């Protein structure tokens, strides 16, 4: 493989770190007080899920999220932080990539009709998939430094 400026493995690390920065920005711009104290994030998601054309999404939300809105607010917000930090540092990278892919797919399905969100979630999912199968943790990562997932 020929590349310009960096090696292929280094470009994959750049991609992984960029994805981590994207997750970190998703966490940074959230109104955490609104999410945790007023329940705004989960209330918005409940509204979207309640109007969803697929019964599986409506029912899944009612079973998994609706009974525990405060817990789910913390799960969503801190999952985005953990993904961002894990991908930037390259720590437990394959786990972070798989979990990020899953979270983006959940967002994608929930917001299937919101075209503004679809591009972001599709691209983040694609980057997760490429970074996972290309083993992007081989360079510039704590995983490589301590010999995890070699």
VOTOR-932477 format. One record per atom (N, C-alpha, C): atom name; residue number from 1; y, z, x. Coordinates in nm, 2 decimals. Last residue first. Layout:
! VOTOR-932477
['CA',NUM,[Y,Z,X]];
...
***
This chain:
! VOTOR-932477
['N',150,[-0.77,2.00,-0.32]];
['CA',150,[-0.77,1.89,-0.22]];
['C',150,[-0.89,1.79,-0.25]];
['N',149,[-0.68,2.21,-0.48]];
['CA',149,[-0.70,2.08,-0.54]];
['C',149,[-0.71,1.97,-0.44]];
['N',148,[-0.51,2.39,-0.23]];
['CA',148,[-0.56,2.39,-0.37]];
['C',148,[-0.58,2.24,-0.41]];
['N',147,[-0.39,2.44,0.02]];
['CA',147,[-0.53,2.38,0.01]];
['C',147,[-0.59,2.38,-0.13]];
['N',146,[-0.14,2.53,0.06]];
['CA',146,[-0.24,2.63,0.06]];
['C',146,[-0.38,2.58,0.03]];
['N',145,[0.00,2.28,0.06]];
['CA',145,[0.02,2.38,0.17]];
['C',145,[-0.09,2.49,0.17]];
['N',144,[-0.07,2.16,-0.18]];
['CA',144,[-0.12,2.10,-0.05]];
['C',144,[-0.11,2.21,0.06]];
['N',143,[0.05,2.34,-0.36]];
['CA',143,[-0.09,2.32,-0.37]];
['C',143,[-0.14,2.26,-0.24]];
['N',142,[0.32,2.32,-0.29]];
['CA',142,[0.25,2.44,-0.25]];
['C',142,[0.10,2.42,-0.26]];
['N',141,[0.41,1.99,-0.17]];
['CA',141,[0.37,2.08,-0.28]];
['C',141,[0.31,2.21,-0.22]];
['N',140,[0.43,1.74,-0.03]];
['CA',140,[0.55,1.82,-0.07]];
['C',140,[0.51,1.92,-0.19]];
['N',139,[0.14,1.58,-0.15]];
['CA',139,[0.25,1.58,-0.06]];
['C',139,[0.36,1.67,-0.12]];
['N',138,[-0.05,1.60,-0.34]];
['CA',138,[-0.10,1.59,-0.21]];
['C',138,[0.01,1.60,-0.10]];
['N',137,[0.01,1.59,-0.61]];
['CA',137,[0.03,1.72,-0.54]];
['C',137,[-0.01,1.72,-0.39]];
['N',136,[-0.05,1.36,-0.74]];
['CA',136,[0.08,1.37,-0.68]];
['C',136,[0.11,1.50,-0.60]];
['N',135,[-0.28,1.20,-0.82]];
['CA',135,[-0.29,1.33,-0.74]];
['C',135,[-0.16,1.35,-0.66]];
['N',134,[-0.29,1.00,-0.99]];
['CA',134,[-0.25,0.96,-0.85]];
['C',134,[-0.25,1.09,-0.76]];
['N',133,[-0.33,1.13,-1.23]];
['CA',133,[-0.44,1.05,-1.17]];
['C',133,[-0.41,1.00,-1.03]];
['N',132,[-0.08,1.27,-1.25]];
['CA',132,[-0.21,1.34,-1.25]];
['C',132,[-0.31,1.26,-1.19]];
['N',131,[0.12,1.07,-1.24]];
['CA',131,[0.12,1.18,-1.14]];
['C',131,[-0.01,1.25,-1.13]];
['N',130,[0.04,0.93,-1.47]];
['CA',130,[0.04,0.87,-1.34]];
['C',130,[0.04,0.97,-1.23]];
['N',129,[0.08,1.13,-1.67]];
['CA',129,[-0.05,1.06,-1.65]];
['C',129,[-0.06,1.00,-1.52]];
['N',128,[0.35,1.20,-1.64]];
['CA',128,[0.25,1.30,-1.63]];
['C',128,[0.11,1.24,-1.60]];
['N',127,[0.47,0.95,-1.71]];
['CA',127,[0.48,1.00,-1.57]];
['C',127,[0.38,1.11,-1.54]];
['N',126,[0.39,0.94,-1.98]];
['CA',126,[0.34,0.84,-1.88]];
['C',126,[0.36,0.89,-1.74]];
['N',125,[0.53,1.16,-2.08]];
['CA',125,[0.39,1.16,-2.09]];
['C',125,[0.33,1.06,-1.99]];
['N',124,[0.79,1.07,-2.03]];
['CA',124,[0.75,1.19,-1.97]];
['C',124,[0.59,1.20,-1.97]];
['N',123,[0.80,0.85,-2.20]];
['CA',123,[0.81,0.83,-2.06]];
['C',123,[0.77,0.95,-1.98]];
['N',122,[0.76,0.96,-2.46]];
['CA',122,[0.66,0.86,-2.41]];
['C',122,[0.67,0.85,-2.25]];
['N',121,[0.98,1.13,-2.47]];
['CA',121,[0.85,1.19,-2.47]];
['C',121,[0.74,1.09,-2.42]];
['N',120,[1.19,0.94,-2.46]];
['CA',120,[1.18,1.05,-2.37]];
['C',120,[1.04,1.11,-2.36]];
['N',119,[1.14,0.78,-2.68]];
['CA',119,[1.15,0.72,-2.55]];
['C',119,[1.13,0.83,-2.44]];
['N',118,[1.15,0.96,-2.90]];
['CA',118,[1.02,0.89,-2.87]];
['C',118,[1.03,0.84,-2.73]];
['N',117,[1.40,1.05,-2.97]];
['CA',117,[1.31,1.14,-2.90]];
['C',117,[1.19,1.06,-2.84]];
['N',116,[1.50,0.83,-3.12]];
['CA',116,[1.58,0.88,-3.00]];
['C',116,[1.49,0.97,-2.91]];
['N',115,[1.33,0.80,-3.33]];
['CA',115,[1.32,0.71,-3.22]];
['C',115,[1.40,0.75,-3.10]];
['N',114,[1.15,1.00,-3.52]];
['CA',114,[1.28,1.01,-3.45]];
['C',114,[1.28,0.92,-3.32]];
['N',113,[0.90,0.99,-3.62]];
['CA',113,[1.00,0.91,-3.68]];
['C',113,[1.14,0.91,-3.62]];
['N',112,[0.75,1.17,-3.48]];
['CA',112,[0.71,1.03,-3.48]];
['C',112,[0.81,0.94,-3.53]];
['N',111,[0.76,1.44,-3.39]];
['CA',111,[0.88,1.36,-3.41]];
['C',111,[0.86,1.21,-3.41]];
['N',110,[0.49,1.51,-3.36]];
['CA',110,[0.58,1.58,-3.45]];
['C',110,[0.70,1.50,-3.49]];
['N',109,[0.41,1.33,-3.15]];
['CA',109,[0.35,1.33,-3.29]];
['C',109,[0.44,1.40,-3.39]];
['N',108,[0.57,1.42,-2.94]];
['CA',108,[0.57,1.28,-2.98]];
['C',108,[0.52,1.26,-3.13]];
['N',107,[0.50,1.68,-2.91]];
['CA',107,[0.64,1.65,-2.95]];
['C',107,[0.64,1.51,-3.00]];
['N',106,[0.24,1.64,-2.83]];
['CA',106,[0.26,1.72,-2.95]];
['C',106,[0.41,1.69,-3.00]];
['N',105,[0.28,1.50,-2.59]];
['CA',105,[0.21,1.43,-2.70]];
['C',105,[0.23,1.51,-2.83]];
['N',104,[0.41,1.69,-2.44]];
['CA',104,[0.49,1.57,-2.48]];
['C',104,[0.42,1.50,-2.59]];
['N',103,[0.20,1.88,-2.42]];
['CA',103,[0.32,1.92,-2.49]];
['C',103,[0.40,1.79,-2.53]];
['N',102,[0.02,1.72,-2.27]];
['CA',102,[-0.02,1.77,-2.40]];
['C',102,[0.11,1.81,-2.48]];
['N',101,[0.17,1.69,-2.03]];
['CA',101,[0.12,1.57,-2.11]];
['C',101,[0.09,1.61,-2.25]];
['N',100,[0.19,1.96,-1.95]];
['CA',100,[0.31,1.88,-1.99]];
['C',100,[0.27,1.76,-2.07]];
['N',99,[-0.08,2.01,-1.90]];
['CA',99,[-0.02,2.08,-2.00]];
['C',99,[0.11,2.01,-2.05]];
['N',98,[-0.13,1.83,-1.69]];
['CA',98,[-0.21,1.82,-1.81]];
['C',98,[-0.14,1.89,-1.92]];
['N',97,[0.06,1.93,-1.50]];
['CA',97,[0.07,1.79,-1.55]];
['C',97,[-0.01,1.77,-1.68]];
['N',96,[-0.03,2.19,-1.46]];
['CA',96,[0.11,2.17,-1.51]];
['C',96,[0.12,2.02,-1.57]];
['N',95,[-0.27,2.13,-1.34]];
['CA',95,[-0.27,2.21,-1.47]];
['C',95,[-0.14,2.18,-1.54]];
['N',94,[-0.20,2.00,-1.11]];
['CA',94,[-0.28,1.93,-1.21]];
['C',94,[-0.28,2.00,-1.35]];
['N',93,[-0.03,2.21,-0.99]];
['CA',93,[0.02,2.09,-1.03]];
['C',93,[-0.07,2.01,-1.13]];
['N',92,[0.00,2.47,-0.89]];
['CA',92,[-0.10,2.44,-1.00]];
['C',92,[-0.06,2.31,-1.07]];
['N',91,[0.30,2.36,-0.77]];
['CA',91,[0.21,2.48,-0.78]];
['C',91,[0.13,2.46,-0.90]];
['N',90,[0.53,2.21,-0.70]];
['CA',90,[0.39,2.16,-0.67]];
['C',90,[0.29,2.27,-0.67]];
['N',89,[0.78,2.28,-0.75]];
['CA',89,[0.72,2.34,-0.64]];
['C',89,[0.59,2.28,-0.60]];
['N',88,[0.81,2.11,-0.98]];
['CA',88,[0.91,2.10,-0.86]];
['C',88,[0.84,2.16,-0.74]];
['N',87,[0.60,2.20,-1.14]];
['CA',87,[0.61,2.06,-1.09]];
['C',87,[0.70,2.04,-0.97]];
['N',86,[0.67,2.47,-1.19]];
['CA',86,[0.55,2.43,-1.13]];
['C',86,[0.54,2.29,-1.07]];
['N',85,[0.93,2.44,-1.31]];
['CA',85,[0.91,2.51,-1.18]];
['C',85,[0.78,2.47,-1.11]];
['N',84,[0.86,2.30,-1.55]];
['CA',84,[0.96,2.25,-1.45]];
['C',84,[0.94,2.31,-1.32]];
['N',83,[0.66,2.46,-1.67]];
['CA',83,[0.63,2.32,-1.63]];
['C',83,[0.73,2.27,-1.52]];
['N',82,[0.81,2.69,-1.71]];
['CA',82,[0.70,2.70,-1.63]];
['C',82,[0.66,2.56,-1.58]];
['N',81,[1.00,2.59,-1.90]];
['CA',81,[1.05,2.65,-1.77]];
['C',81,[0.93,2.65,-1.67]];
['N',80,[0.83,2.51,-2.11]];
['CA',80,[0.92,2.41,-2.04]];
['C',80,[0.97,2.46,-1.91]];
['N',79,[0.73,2.76,-2.17]];
['CA',79,[0.64,2.65,-2.13]];
['C',79,[0.72,2.55,-2.05]];
['N',78,[0.95,2.89,-2.27]];
['CA',78,[0.90,2.93,-2.14]];
['C',78,[0.79,2.84,-2.09]];
['N',77,[0.98,2.75,-2.52]];
['CA',77,[1.09,2.76,-2.42]];
['C',77,[1.04,2.80,-2.29]];
['N',76,[0.72,2.78,-2.65]];
['CA',76,[0.79,2.65,-2.62]];
['C',76,[0.89,2.66,-2.51]];
['N',75,[0.68,3.06,-2.65]];
['CA',75,[0.59,2.97,-2.59]];
['C',75,[0.65,2.84,-2.55]];
['N',74,[0.90,3.15,-2.80]];
['CA',74,[0.89,3.19,-2.66]];
['C',74,[0.79,3.10,-2.59]];
['N',73,[0.84,3.03,-3.05]];
['CA',73,[0.97,3.00,-2.98]];
['C',73,[0.96,3.04,-2.83]];
['N',72,[0.60,3.15,-3.10]];
['CA',72,[0.60,3.01,-3.07]];
['C',72,[0.73,2.97,-3.01]];
['N',71,[0.68,3.41,-3.16]];
['CA',71,[0.59,3.39,-3.05]];
['C',71,[0.60,3.24,-3.01]];
['N',70,[0.83,3.36,-3.39]];
['CA',70,[0.90,3.42,-3.28]];
['C',70,[0.81,3.39,-3.15]];
['N',69,[0.64,3.24,-3.58]];
['CA',69,[0.76,3.17,-3.53]];
['C',69,[0.82,3.23,-3.40]];
['N',68,[0.37,3.26,-3.69]];
['CA',68,[0.41,3.33,-3.57]];
['C',68,[0.54,3.26,-3.50]];
['N',67,[0.30,3.10,-3.90]];
['CA',67,[0.27,3.24,-3.91]];
['C',67,[0.33,3.32,-3.80]];
['N',66,[0.38,2.83,-3.81]];
['CA',66,[0.45,2.90,-3.91]];
['C',66,[0.42,3.05,-3.92]];
['N',65,[0.18,2.74,-3.62]];
['CA',65,[0.32,2.78,-3.58]];
['C',65,[0.38,2.87,-3.68]];
['N',64,[-0.08,2.70,-3.73]];
['CA',64,[-0.06,2.75,-3.60]];
['C',64,[0.08,2.81,-3.57]];
['N',63,[-0.06,2.63,-4.01]];
['CA',63,[-0.17,2.72,-3.96]];
['C',63,[-0.13,2.78,-3.82]];
['N',62,[0.16,2.46,-4.03]];
['CA',62,[0.15,2.58,-4.12]];
['C',62,[0.04,2.68,-4.07]];
['N',61,[0.09,2.26,-3.84]];
['CA',61,[0.21,2.35,-3.82]];
['C',61,[0.20,2.47,-3.91]];
['N',60,[-0.13,2.15,-3.97]];
['CA',60,[-0.15,2.21,-3.84]];
['C',60,[-0.03,2.31,-3.81]];
['N',59,[-0.02,2.05,-4.21]];
['CA',59,[-0.12,2.16,-4.21]];
['C',59,[-0.13,2.23,-4.08]];
['N',58,[0.15,1.85,-4.10]];
['CA',58,[0.21,1.95,-4.19]];
['C',58,[0.11,2.07,-4.19]];
['N',57,[-0.04,1.70,-3.95]];
['CA',57,[0.08,1.76,-3.88]];
['C',57,[0.13,1.87,-3.97]];
['N',56,[-0.21,1.62,-4.15]];
['CA',56,[-0.26,1.70,-4.04]];
['C',56,[-0.15,1.76,-3.97]];
['N',55,[-0.06,1.45,-4.32]];
['CA',55,[-0.09,1.59,-4.37]];
['C',55,[-0.14,1.68,-4.25]];
['N',54,[0.21,1.26,-4.22]];
['CA',54,[0.07,1.29,-4.19]];
['C',54,[0.04,1.44,-4.23]];
['N',53,[0.48,1.26,-4.26]];
['CA',53,[0.39,1.17,-4.35]];
['C',53,[0.25,1.20,-4.33]];
['N',52,[0.67,1.56,-4.27]];
['CA',52,[0.59,1.46,-4.20]];
['C',52,[0.50,1.39,-4.29]];
['N',51,[0.82,1.76,-4.37]];
['CA',51,[0.85,1.62,-4.42]];
['C',51,[0.76,1.52,-4.36]];
['N',50,[0.74,1.98,-4.22]];
['CA',50,[0.73,1.98,-4.37]];
['C',50,[0.75,1.85,-4.43]];
['N',49,[0.82,1.91,-3.96]];
['CA',49,[0.68,1.91,-3.99]];
['C',49,[0.66,1.90,-4.15]];
['N',48,[1.10,1.94,-3.98]];
['CA',48,[1.04,1.81,-3.95]];
['C',48,[0.90,1.80,-3.99]];
['N',47,[1.11,2.21,-4.05]];
['CA',47,[1.17,2.11,-4.14]];
['C',47,[1.11,1.98,-4.11]];
['N',46,[0.99,2.32,-3.82]];
['CA',46,[0.93,2.34,-3.95]];
['C',46,[0.98,2.24,-4.06]];
['N',45,[1.18,2.26,-3.63]];
['CA',45,[1.05,2.19,-3.62]];
['C',45,[0.97,2.21,-3.76]];
['N',44,[1.39,2.42,-3.72]];
['CA',44,[1.41,2.28,-3.71]];
['C',44,[1.27,2.21,-3.71]];
['N',43,[1.26,2.67,-3.68]];
['CA',43,[1.31,2.63,-3.81]];
['C',43,[1.33,2.48,-3.82]];
['N',42,[1.23,2.67,-3.41]];
['CA',42,[1.11,2.66,-3.49]];
['C',42,[1.15,2.63,-3.63]];
['N',41,[1.51,2.68,-3.33]];
['CA',41,[1.41,2.57,-3.28]];
['C',41,[1.29,2.56,-3.37]];
['N',40,[1.62,2.91,-3.46]];
['CA',40,[1.67,2.78,-3.49]];
['C',40,[1.57,2.67,-3.45]];
['N',39,[1.59,3.19,-3.46]];
['CA',39,[1.47,3.11,-3.49]];
['C',39,[1.51,2.96,-3.52]];
['N',38,[1.77,3.37,-3.38]];
['CA',38,[1.79,3.31,-3.51]];
['C',38,[1.68,3.22,-3.55]];
['N',37,[1.66,3.46,-3.13]];
['CA',37,[1.72,3.56,-3.23]];
['C',37,[1.74,3.50,-3.37]];
['N',36,[1.55,3.24,-2.99]];
['CA',36,[1.48,3.37,-3.00]];
['C',36,[1.53,3.46,-3.11]];
['N',35,[1.72,3.01,-3.04]];
['CA',35,[1.57,3.00,-3.05]];
['C',35,[1.51,3.14,-3.07]];
['N',34,[1.97,3.12,-2.99]];
['CA',34,[1.94,3.06,-3.12]];
['C',34,[1.79,3.05,-3.14]];
['N',33,[1.94,3.19,-2.72]];
['CA',33,[1.97,3.29,-2.82]];
['C',33,[1.94,3.24,-2.96]];
['N',32,[1.89,2.94,-2.60]];
['CA',32,[1.78,3.04,-2.61]];
['C',32,[1.81,3.16,-2.71]];
['N',31,[1.95,2.64,-2.65]];
['CA',31,[2.02,2.76,-2.69]];
['C',31,[1.91,2.87,-2.71]];
['N',30,[1.86,2.45,-2.37]];
['CA',30,[1.82,2.51,-2.49]];
['C',30,[1.91,2.63,-2.52]];
['N',29,[1.91,2.35,-2.11]];
['CA',29,[2.01,2.32,-2.22]];
['C',29,[1.97,2.38,-2.36]];
['N',28,[1.69,2.44,-1.96]];
['CA',28,[1.82,2.48,-1.93]];
['C',28,[1.92,2.46,-2.05]];
['N',27,[1.46,2.30,-2.05]];
['CA',27,[1.47,2.44,-2.07]];
['C',27,[1.62,2.49,-2.06]];
['N',26,[1.53,2.04,-1.98]];
['CA',26,[1.49,2.07,-2.12]];
['C',26,[1.50,2.22,-2.15]];
['N',25,[1.56,2.08,-1.70]];
['CA',25,[1.68,2.05,-1.78]];
['C',25,[1.65,2.07,-1.93]];
['N',24,[1.29,2.12,-1.64]];
['CA',24,[1.38,2.23,-1.62]];
['C',24,[1.51,2.20,-1.70]];
['N',23,[1.19,1.86,-1.71]];
['CA',23,[1.14,1.98,-1.78]];
['C',23,[1.24,2.10,-1.77]];
['N',22,[1.32,1.72,-1.50]];
['CA',22,[1.34,1.69,-1.64]];
['C',22,[1.30,1.80,-1.73]];
['N',21,[1.22,1.84,-1.27]];
['CA',21,[1.36,1.85,-1.30]];
['C',21,[1.39,1.82,-1.45]];
['N',20,[0.95,1.74,-1.30]];
['CA',20,[0.98,1.88,-1.31]];
['C',20,[1.13,1.91,-1.33]];
['N',19,[1.00,1.47,-1.26]];
['CA',19,[0.95,1.51,-1.39]];
['C',19,[0.98,1.66,-1.41]];
['N',18,[1.08,1.48,-1.00]];
['CA',18,[1.18,1.43,-1.10]];
['C',18,[1.13,1.48,-1.24]];
['N',17,[0.84,1.56,-0.88]];
['CA',17,[0.96,1.65,-0.88]];
['C',17,[1.06,1.61,-0.98]];
['N',16,[0.69,1.33,-0.94]];
['CA',16,[0.64,1.46,-0.99]];
['C',16,[0.76,1.56,-0.99]];
['N',15,[0.83,1.14,-0.79]];
['CA',15,[0.81,1.12,-0.93]];
['C',15,[0.78,1.26,-1.00]];
['N',14,[0.80,1.25,-0.53]];
['CA',14,[0.94,1.23,-0.59]];
['C',14,[0.93,1.22,-0.74]];
['N',13,[0.53,1.22,-0.51]];
['CA',13,[0.59,1.35,-0.51]];
['C',13,[0.73,1.35,-0.57]];
['N',12,[0.52,0.94,-0.50]];
['CA',12,[0.45,1.01,-0.61]];
['C',12,[0.50,1.16,-0.62]];
['N',11,[0.65,0.90,-0.26]];
['CA',11,[0.71,0.85,-0.38]];
['C',11,[0.65,0.92,-0.50]];
['N',10,[0.45,1.01,-0.09]];
['CA',10,[0.58,1.08,-0.10]];
['C',10,[0.66,1.03,-0.22]];
['N',9,[0.24,0.83,-0.12]];
['CA',9,[0.22,0.97,-0.16]];
['C',9,[0.36,1.05,-0.18]];
['N',8,[0.36,0.60,-0.01]];
['CA',8,[0.32,0.61,-0.15]];
['C',8,[0.31,0.75,-0.20]];
['N',7,[0.64,0.70,0.20]];
['CA',7,[0.50,0.66,0.18]];
['C',7,[0.47,0.66,0.03]];
['N',6,[0.98,0.57,0.20]];
['CA',6,[0.88,0.68,0.19]];
['C',6,[0.74,0.62,0.18]];
['N',5,[1.09,0.30,0.26]];
['CA',5,[1.15,0.43,0.30]];
['C',5,[1.05,0.54,0.30]];
['N',4,[0.88,0.12,0.06]];
['CA',4,[1.01,0.12,0.13]];
['C',4,[1.05,0.27,0.14]];
['N',3,[0.53,0.04,0.10]];
['CA',3,[0.65,0.10,0.03]];
['C',3,[0.77,0.09,0.12]];
['N',2,[0.21,-0.09,0.06]];
['CA',2,[0.34,-0.09,0.14]];
['C',2,[0.45,-0.04,0.04]];
['N',1,[-0.12,0.00,0.08]];
['CA',1,[0.00,0.00,0.00]];
['C',1,[0.12,0.00,0.09]];
***
